[in-house]
């Protein structure tokens, strides 16, 4: 019996900046909170085809598992959690923005 399809988001890296990005209903975002959560395998396959066709803007497109924490997608794997928060050697980029939001 096939494994049931679990919620996923499409993620990649921005070709020019290298930032982690997530596919939304209308484009790409650097925030996992904005990502389109895919719950249907056929729809996910179609969205992957659309994402992979954007080779002039993105690289390394793949599906990442998430769970829903209310209305917010949350990574299920530590690798995706790390990608969502950015490098951990010092506060910059996404980490610095989070720090400023909590002030």
C-alpha positions in Angstrom: 0.0 0.0 0.0 1.4 3.4 -0.9 2.4 5.8 1.8 -0.2 8.6 2.3 0.7 12.0 1.0 1.6 14.4 3.8 1.6 18.2 3.7 4.5 19.7 1.8 5.9 23.0 0.6 8.1 23.7 -2.4 11.4 25.1 -1.6 14.5 26.1 -3.5 17.3 28.6 -3.5 17.2 31.9 -5.3 19.5 31.7 -8.2 21.3 35.0 -7.8 21.2 35.6 -4.1 21.3 31.9 -2.9 18.6 32.6 -0.3 16.2 29.9 0.7 12.8 30.6 -0.9 9.4 29.0 -0.8 6.8 28.8 -3.5 3.6 30.8 -2.7 0.3 31.0 -4.7 1.7 33.9 -6.7 5.5 33.6 -6.7 8.3 33.1 -4.2 8.9 34.3 -0.7 11.9 34.1 1.7 9.4 33.3 4.5 8.2 29.8 5.2 5.0 31.3 6.7 4.1 32.6 3.2 4.5 29.2 1.5 1.7 27.4 -0.3 1.0 24.2 1.6 0.3 21.3 -0.7 -2.0 18.5 0.5 -2.7 16.8 -2.8 0.0 14.8 -4.5 -1.3 15.5 -8.1 -1.4 19.2 -7.4 2.1 19.1 -5.8 3.4 17.4 -8.9 2.0 20.2 -11.1 3.4 22.9 -8.9 6.8 21.2 -9.0 6.7 21.2 -12.8 5.9 25.0 -12.7 8.7 25.6 -10.1 11.3 23.6 -12.0 10.5 25.5 -15.2 11.8 28.7 -13.5 15.4 27.8 -14.0 16.3 31.5 -14.6 15.3 32.3 -11.1 15.6 29.3 -8.8 17.9 26.3 -8.3 17.5 23.0 -6.3 13.7 22.8 -6.3 12.2 20.1 -4.0 9.3 19.2 -1.8 9.7 19.6 1.9 7.5 18.0 4.6 5.7 20.3 7.0 3.0 20.1 9.7 0.5 22.8 10.3 0.8 24.7 13.6 -2.5 26.5 13.4 -2.2 28.4 10.1 1.6 28.3 10.0 3.6 25.6 8.2 6.4 24.2 10.4 9.2 22.0 9.2 9.2 18.3 10.3 12.9 17.8 9.7 15.9 19.6 11.3 17.4 20.4 7.9 14.4 22.3 6.9 14.2 24.1 10.2 17.8 25.1 9.8 17.1 26.3 6.2 14.1 28.3 7.4 16.1 30.1 10.1 19.4 30.7 8.3 23.0 30.0 9.2 23.6 29.7 13.0 27.2 31.0 13.4 26.1 34.5 14.2 22.9 36.6 14.0 22.4 38.0 10.5 19.8 37.8 7.8 16.7 35.9 8.9 18.0 35.6 12.4 18.6 39.3 12.8 15.1 40.1 11.4 13.5 37.8 14.0 15.5 39.4 16.8 14.3 42.9 15.7 10.7 41.6 15.5 10.8 40.6 19.2 12.1 43.9 20.4 
